[in-house]
Amino acid sequence: MGSLRRMLVGRRIDSELLDELEERLIAADIGVAAATRIRQDLQAAWEAGRIERGEEVLEFLKAEMKKYWPEADRSIHFAETPPTVILVAGINGSGKTTSVAKLGHAFKQQGKKVCLAAADTFRAAAVEQLNIWAERIGVDIVRGSSGADPAAVAYDACEAAVARGADVLLVDTAGRLHTQDNLMRELTKIRNVVARKIPGAPHEVLLVLDATTGQNAISQARVFMEAIDVTGIFLAKLDGTAKGGIVVAIRNELSLPVKFVGIGEKPTDVEPFDPESFVEALFS
């Protein structure tokens, strides 16, 4: 959306400019509903005489977008009595398993004892990948054999996390297409198993979305929300040319906060979502 700056600077506001701006926002994956709302807010401010020039539109847009993500929404809600159970879901290729490792590393750096659950048993490579990550970052892992029942692995992991005094249990669930009903039911089963095993679990359900996905991310998020009550987004692959404007649409349509962003391939390449820097990057 850096082209917006070039479009706005030096121009006076009129209906034509607002129409053009709305089209640009939609093209930047912010979505029709969010773009329409932003245009209406801009029009009201212009008609009230609060803004007159393109440069003021830019600052108005930034200020409005930064309000989308209150700080309370973006924090992890830890259990009063450990372990805190965090389910991590997402379709294959979204960067899910790597994101689990990044979260594990981040929590360990905070002084927490971390356990990983390799419940993505449909892909032997995913279990092995998470096992390698666990060794690399120095945390415990519970894994089943290839093809094992994912809910059974999650159950065993809950038992192990309690027995070992873990502070955080991260459950890597099977990557799946959001259109595969039988696999989505498996996710619901995992959620129900950990809920029976540990009071209040899962305490967080994070959906990993690829920042480059575009509008399909909204339908992904909607279906995952129905299956497992998603509490927040981990926005992966927010590097290179990916700007992640889609999270504005998700926030506007589904009220889902972004809690973390992945910005590279290393375990340290994870940051808590910061609306200030995110919005500035959107318009850079």
Secondary structure, 3 states (H helix, E strand, C coil): CHHHHHHHCCCECCHHHHHHHHHHHHHCCCCHHHHHHHHHHHHHHHHCCCCCEHHHHHHHHHHHHHCCCCHHHHCCCCCCCCCEEEEEECCCCCCHHHHHHHHHHHHHHCCCCEEEEEECCCCHHHHHHHHHHHHHHCCEEEECCCCCCHHHHHHHHHHHHHHCCCCEEEEEECCCCCCCHHHHHHHHHHHHHHHHHCCCCCCEEEEEEECCCCCHHHHHHHHHHHHHCCCEEEEECCCCCCCCCHHHHHHHHHCCCEEEEECCCCCCCEEECCHHHHHHHHCC
